[in-house]
Structures are given as C-alpha cells and as structure tokens.
Amino acid sequence: MRHGKKFNHLGRTAAHRKAMLANMACSLIEHKRINTTVAKAKALKQFVEPLITKAKAENNQTTEKGTHNRRIVFSNLRNKYAITELFGNVAEKVGDRPGGYTRIIKLGNRLGDNADMAMIELVDFNEVYNAGKPAKKTTRRSRRGGGKKVEAAAPVAETKTADDSEE
C-alpha cells in the first residue's frame, strides 16, 4: 500500500527520478519553457518552485544566507550555469511574486503513444500572456464602505436633431 506517499514516482528509480528532475529544471531555467508530459510537468513544478523561492533576493539578504541558498540549490541542480541564471535573471523577475512561478498549459496528446502533453513555463517570462494585463493597483479598499462618494451626474444638454429643425 502507498499510504502517505505524496509525490509521483514516475515509474523510475529514486536516482533516475532525481537526475531527470534536475535536468528538466536546468532546461526550464535556461529556456524558460519546455514541453513534456503532464505528469512530469506536475512533478517538475513541485521540484523547481522551492528552488526559485530560495533564489529570490529577499531570502539572500546576507552573504551567509546567499551562499547557503546557492549551495542548497546547487546540490539539487548540479549545473553552475543554471544556478547563475536562476540567481540572476530569474530571481530578479520573480522578486515581487509571492509564489506560483510556473504555469502548466495542456497541449493535447502525443502522436506516438497518446500521452498527455503539457508545456511548463516560467510565468514572468511570457511577454505575450502578460502584455494584455495592466499593472495591478496596490491600494487597499476598506470593507466598511467609507470610500469616495459618487457625485450626481450633471444633466446632459439637449442637442437639436433633424426633427427639431423642421419646426
């Protein structure tokens, strides 16, 4: 029985799964989006989001914390270039996001074996999807209804129409 076993084993040994997720995470960080199966995308999301959180600037205020977080992430990814990209460009873009750094978009089924395919991407690096969204207001609204009063609408001046000009 598999009681209490929360993550997907993906039909692989522990070493194979760990290496595969590390390689997929490095590819995701490098290319900002990759195509894979839905099950692997969900497993990758659980694997990479804590690593991105460790890379954020607010978690690396001092040199000791920054070095510690880099070493923890390096022990998972084992790729110097991915670490540099993650702690540089990626951490800078996701600095104000409180979580949810990746997005999974289902693509349909693969031709060869009919597997469910998905695209996993870093949310802040998709300019097409984020272009239509205006910047969010950061002001807070009161729940008590003590906001601005709406002024009464001014009466609209009457305009002459073609029927009025005949008289």
Phi and psi in degrees as GROMACS dihedral restraints (atoms count N, CA, C in turn):
[ dihedral_restraints ]
;  ai    aj    ak    al  type     phi  dphi    fc
    3     4     5     6     1  -113.1    20    10
    4     5     6     7     1    44.8    20    10
    6     7     8     9     1   -65.2    20    10
    7     8     9    10     1   132.5    20    10
    9    10    11    12     1    75.6    20    10
   10    11    12    13     1     9.9    20    10
   12    13    14    15     1   -98.9    20    10
   13    14    15    16     1   103.8    20    10
   15    16    17    18     1   -89.1    20    10
   16    17    18    19     1   -26.9    20    10
   18    19    20    21     1   -98.4    20    10
   19    20    21    22     1   157.8    20    10
   21    22    23    24     1   -79.1    20    10
   22    23    24    25     1   126.7    20    10
   24    25    26    27     1   -79.5    20    10
   25    26    27    28     1   -15.5    20    10
   27    28    29    30     1    58.6    20    10
   28    29    30    31     1    22.4    20    10
   30    31    32    33     1    65.5    20    10
   31    32    33    34     1    29.9    20    10
   33    34    35    36     1  -131.8    20    10
   34    35    36    37     1   161.1    20    10
   36    37    38    39     1   -71.8    20    10
   37    38    39    40     1   165.7    20    10
   39    40    41    42     1   -61.7    20    10
   40    41    42    43     1   -41.8    20    10
   42    43    44    45     1   -67.5    20    10
   43    44    45    46     1   -41.5    20    10
   45    46    47    48     1   -65.4    20    10
   46    47    48    49     1   -42.5    20    10
   48    49    50    51     1   -64.1    20    10
   49    50    51    52     1   -42.3    20    10
   51    52    53    54     1   -64.2    20    10
   52    53    54    55     1   -43.6    20    10
   54    55    56    57     1   -67.0    20    10
   55    56    57    58     1   -40.8    20    10
   57    58    59    60     1   -65.2    20    10
   58    59    60    61     1   -43.7    20    10
   60    61    62    63     1   -66.8    20    10
   61    62    63    64     1   -36.8    20    10
   63    64    65    66     1   -64.1    20    10
   64    65    66    67     1   -43.7    20    10
   66    67    68    69     1   -65.5    20    10
   67    68    69    70     1   -40.7    20    10
   69    70    71    72     1   -67.0    20    10
   70    71    72    73     1   -38.0    20    10
   72    73    74    75     1   -65.5    20    10
   73    74    75    76     1   -40.6    20    10
   75    76    77    78     1   -63.2    20    10
   76    77    78    79     1   -41.2    20    10
   78    79    80    81     1   -65.5    20    10
   79    80    81    82     1   -39.7    20    10
   81    82    83    84     1   -64.4    20    10
   82    83    84    85     1   -42.4    20    10
   84    85    86    87     1   -67.0    20    10
   85    86    87    88     1   -38.1    20    10
   87    88    89    90     1   -73.0    20    10
   88    89    90    91     1   -47.4    20    10
   90    91    92    93     1   -97.6    20    10
   91    92    93    94     1   -10.4    20    10
   93    94    95    96     1    72.2    20    10
   94    95    96    97     1   -11.9    20    10
   96    97    98    99     1  -161.3    20    10
   97    98    99   100     1   141.4    20    10
   99   100   101   102     1  -139.9    20    10
  100   101   102   103     1   156.5    20    10
  102   103   104   105     1  -103.7    20    10
  103   104   105   106     1   133.5    20    10
  105   106   107   108     1  -157.4    20    10
  106   107   108   109     1  -174.1    20    10
  108   109   110   111     1   -79.0    20    10
  109   110   111   112     1   162.0    20    10
  111   112   113   114     1   -63.6    20    10
  112   113   114   115     1   -41.9    20    10
  114   115   116   117     1   -64.2    20    10
  115   116   117   118     1   -42.5    20    10
  117   118   119   120     1   -68.4    20    10
  118   119   120   121     1   -35.8    20    10
  120   121   122   123     1   -64.4    20    10
  121   122   123   124     1   -41.7    20    10
  123   124   125   126     1   -66.7    20    10
  124   125   126   127     1   -39.8    20    10
  126   127   128   129     1   -66.9    20    10
  127   128   129   130     1   -38.3    20    10
  129   130   131   132     1   -66.8    20    10
  130   131   132   133     1   -37.2    20    10
  132   133   134   135     1   -60.2    20    10
  133   134   135   136     1   -45.0    20    10
  135   136   137   138     1   -66.1    20    10
  136   137   138   139     1   -29.7    20    10
  138   139   140   141     1   -79.0    20    10
  139   140   141   142     1   -40.7    20    10
  141   142   143   144     1   -91.7    20    10
  142   143   144   145     1   -26.4    20    10
  144   145   146   147     1   -64.3    20    10
  145   146   147   148     1   -42.0    20    10
  147   148   149   150     1   -63.1    20    10
  148   149   150   151     1   -30.7    20    10
  150   151   152   153     1   -68.8    20    10
  151   152   153   154     1   -38.9    20    10
  153   154   155   156     1   -66.5    20    10
  154   155   156   157     1   -38.1    20    10
  156   157   158   159     1   -62.4    20    10
  157   158   159   160     1   -39.4    20    10
  159   160   161   162     1   -67.0    20    10
  160   161   162   163     1   -24.6    20    10
  162   163   164   165     1   -83.8    20    10
  163   164   165   166     1   -15.2    20    10
  165   166   167   168     1   -63.5    20    10
  166   167   168   169     1   149.0    20    10
  168   169   170   171     1   -64.3    20    10
  169   170   171   172     1   -34.7    20    10
  171   172   173   174     1   -65.8    20    10
  172   173   174   175     1   -21.6    20    10
  174   175   176   177     1   -91.7    20    10
  175   176   177   178     1    -3.1    20    10
  177   178   179   180     1  -124.7    20    10
  178   179   180   181     1    45.8    20    10
  180   181   182   183     1   -65.1    20    10
  181   182   183   184     1   -42.4    20    10
  183   184   185   186     1  -104.9    20    10
  184   185   186   187     1   162.6    20    10
  186   187   188   189     1   -66.2    20    10
  187   188   189   190     1   -33.7    20    10
  189   190   191   192     1   -65.2    20    10
  190   191   192   193     1   -45.4    20    10
  192   193   194   195     1   -65.9    20    10
  193   194   195   196     1   -41.6    20    10
  195   196   197   198     1   -62.2    20    10
  196   197   198   199     1   -44.9    20    10
  198   199   200   201     1   -65.8    20    10
  199   200   201   202     1   -41.3    20    10
  201   202   203   204     1   -61.7    20    10
  202   203   204   205     1   -47.4    20    10
  204   205   206   207     1   -64.6    20    10
  205   206   207   208     1   -39.4    20    10
  207   208   209   210     1   -60.5    20    10
  208   209   210   211     1   -41.7    20    10
  210   211   212   213     1   -69.9    20    10
  211   212   213   214     1   -36.8    20    10
  213   214   215   216     1   -64.7    20    10
  214   215   216   217     1   -46.0    20    10
  216   217   218   219     1   -66.0    20    10
  217   218   219   220     1   -38.2    20    10
  219   220   221   222     1   -64.6    20    10
  220   221   222   223     1   -33.9    20    10
  222   223   224   225     1   -66.4    20    10
  223   224   225   226     1   -25.2    20    10
  225   226   227   228     1   -87.5    20    10
  226   227   228   229     1   -41.1    20    10
  228   229   230   231     1   -92.2    20    10
  229   230   231   232     1   -38.5    20    10
  231   232   233   234     1    56.6    20    10
  232   233   234   235     1    44.2    20    10
  234   235   236   237     1  -149.0    20    10
  235   236   237   238     1   112.1    20    10
  237   238   239   240     1   -61.4    20    10
  238   239   240   241     1   -40.7    20    10
  240   241   242   243     1   -68.6    20    10
  241   242   243   244     1   -37.0    20    10
  243   244   245   246     1   -66.3    20    10
  244   245   246   247     1   -38.2    20    10
  246   247   248   249     1   -64.6    20    10
  247   248   249   250     1   -43.4    20    10
  249   250   251   252     1   -61.6    20    10
  250   251   252   253     1   -43.7    20    10
  252   253   254   255     1   -65.8    20    10
  253   254   255   256     1   -42.2    20    10
  255   256   257   258     1   -64.9    20    10
  256   257   258   259     1   -46.4    20    10
  258   259   260   261     1   -80.2    20    10
  259   260   261   262     1   -10.1    20    10
  261   262   263   264     1   -99.7    20    10
  262   263   264   265     1   -90.6    20    10
  264   265   266   267     1   -65.2    20    10
  265   266   267   268     1   -46.1    20    10
  267   268   269   270     1   -66.7    20    10
  268   269   270   271     1   -46.2    20    10
  270   271   272   273     1   -63.4    20    10
  271   272   273   274     1   -33.6    20    10
  273   274   275   276     1   -67.4    20    10
  274   275   276   277     1   -40.6    20    10
  276   277   278   279     1   -73.2    20    10
  277   278   279   280     1   -36.4    20    10
  279   280   281   282     1   -95.2    20    10
  280   281   282   283     1    13.2    20    10
  282   283   284   285     1   -57.2    20    10
  283   284   285   286     1   -36.7    20    10
  285   286   287   288     1   -97.8    20    10
  286   287   288   289     1    -0.5    20    10
  288   289   290   291     1   -86.4    20    10
  289   290   291   292     1   129.2    20    10
  291   292   293   294     1   -83.0    20    10
  292   293   294   295     1    10.7    20    10
  294   295   296   297     1   144.3    20    10
  295   296   297   298     1   179.4    20    10
  297   298   299   300     1    67.5    20    10
  298   299   300   301     1    55.3    20    10
  300   301   302   303     1   -82.4    20    10
  301   302   303   304     1   -16.0    20    10
  303   304   305   306     1  -119.4    20    10
  304   305   306   307     1   157.4    20    10
  306   307   308   309     1  -132.4    20    10
  307   308   309   310     1   134.9    20    10
  309   310   311   312     1  -109.5    20    10
  310   311   312   313     1   123.6    20    10
  312   313   314   315     1  -117.7    20    10
  313   314   315   316     1   121.4    20    10
  315   316   317   318     1   -76.3    20    10
  316   317   318   319     1   138.3    20    10
  318   319   320   321     1  -111.0    20    10
  319   320   321   322     1   -11.9    20    10
  321   322   323   324     1   115.6    20    10
  322   323   324   325     1  -159.5    20    10
  324   325   326   327     1  -106.4    20    10
  325   326   327   328     1   147.5    20    10
  327   328   329   330     1   -76.2    20    10
  328   329   330   331     1   144.4    20    10
  330   331   332   333     1   -65.9    20    10
  331   332   333   334     1   -43.0    20    10
  333   334   335   336     1   -67.0    20    10
  334   335   336   337     1   -49.7    20    10
  336   337   338   339     1  -124.3    20    10
  337   338   339   340     1     7.8    20    10
  339   340   341   342     1    63.7    20    10
  340   341   342   343     1    28.6    20    10
  342   343   344   345     1   -76.6    20    10
  343   344   345   346     1   144.6    20    10
  345   346   347   348     1   -68.5    20    10
  346   347   348   349     1   123.3    20    10
  348   349   350   351     1  -105.7    20    10
  349   350   351   352     1   153.9    20    10
  351   352   353   354     1  -148.6    20    10
  352   353   354   355     1   156.4    20    10
  354   355   356   357     1  -110.7    20    10
  355   356   357   358     1   127.1    20    10
  357   358   359   360     1  -110.0    20    10
  358   359   360   361     1   133.2    20    10
  360   361   362   363     1  -141.1    20    10
  361   362   363   364     1   159.3    20    10
  363   364   365   366     1   -80.1    20    10
  364   365   366   367     1   126.5    20    10
  366   367   368   369     1   -60.2    20    10
  367   368   369   370     1   -44.4    20    10
  369   370   371   372     1   -75.1    20    10
  370   371   372   373     1    -6.4    20    10
  372   373   374   375     1  -102.8    20    10
  373   374   375   376     1     6.6    20    10
  375   376   377   378     1   -99.6    20    10
  376   377   378   379     1    97.0    20    10
  378   379   380   381     1   -71.2    20    10
  379   380   381   382     1   -31.1    20    10
  381   382   383   384     1   -66.4    20    10
  382   383   384   385     1   -45.3    20    10
  384   385   386   387     1   -73.3    20    10
  385   386   387   388     1   -35.0    20    10
  387   388   389   390     1   -87.4    20    10
  388   389   390   391     1    -9.6    20    10
  390   391   392   393     1   -66.9    20    10
  391   392   393   394     1   -37.4    20    10
  393   394   395   396     1   -76.2    20    10
  394   395   396   397     1   -15.1    20    10
  396   397   398   399     1   -87.5    20    10
  397   398   399   400     1   121.1    20    10
  399   400   401   402     1   -72.9    20    10
  400   401   402   403     1   163.9    20    10
  402   403   404   405     1   -64.8    20    10
  403   404   405   406     1   136.4    20    10
  405   406   407   408     1   -73.7    20    10
  406   407   408   409     1   143.3    20    10
  408   409   410   411     1   -74.5    20    10
  409   410   411   412     1   138.4    20    10
  411   412   413   414     1  -102.5    20    10
  412   413   414   415     1     5.4    20    10
  414   415   416   417     1   -76.8    20    10
  415   416   417   418     1   149.7    20    10
  417   418   419   420     1  -100.5    20    10
  418   419   420   421     1   145.3    20    10
  420   421   422   423     1  -108.5    20    10
  421   422   423   424     1   144.7    20    10
  423   424   425   426     1   -80.3    20    10
  424   425   426   427     1   148.1    20    10
  426   427   428   429     1   -86.5    20    10
  427   428   429   430     1   -10.7    20    10
  429   430   431   432     1   -81.1    20    10
  430   431   432   433     1    -9.0    20    10
  432   433   434   435     1    81.9    20    10
  433   434   435   436     1    19.7    20    10
  435   436   437   438     1   -89.8    20    10
  436   437   438   439     1    34.3    20    10
  438   439   440   441     1   -81.6    20    10
  439   440   441   442     1  -163.5    20    10
  441   442   443   444     1   -69.4    20    10
  442   443   444   445     1   144.0    20    10
  444   445   446   447     1   -84.3    20    10
  445   446   447   448     1   138.6    20    10
  447   448   449   450     1   -82.0    20    10
  448   449   450   451     1   126.2    20    10
  450   451   452   453     1   -74.5    20    10
  451   452   453   454     1   150.0    20    10
  453   454   455   456     1   -66.0    20    10
  454   455   456   457     1   138.8    20    10
  456   457   458   459     1   -67.8    20    10
  457   458   459   460     1   134.6    20    10
  459   460   461   462     1   -70.3    20    10
  460   461   462   463     1   143.9    20    10
  462   463   464   465     1   -65.0    20    10
  463   464   465   466     1   140.4    20    10
  465   466   467   468     1   -83.3    20    10
  466   467   468   469     1   132.2    20    10
  468   469   470   471     1   -68.8    20    10
  469   470   471   472     1   138.7    20    10
  471   472   473   474     1   -76.3    20    10
  472   473   474   475     1   141.3    20    10
  474   475   476   477     1  -110.9    20    10
  475   476   477   478     1   150.5    20    10
  477   478   479   480     1   -79.0    20    10
  478   479   480   481     1   137.6    20    10
  480   481   482   483     1  -109.4    20    10
  481   482   483   484     1   179.1    20    10
  483   484   485   486     1   -66.2    20    10
  484   485   486   487     1   -31.2    20    10
  486   487   488   489     1   -68.7    20    10
  487   488   489   490     1   -36.6    20    10
  489   490   491   492     1   -70.3    20    10
  490   491   492   493     1   -29.5    20    10
  492   493   494   495     1   -74.2    20    10
  493   494   495   496     1   -20.0    20    10
  495   496   497   498     1   -73.0    20    10
  496   497   498   499     1   -28.0    20    10
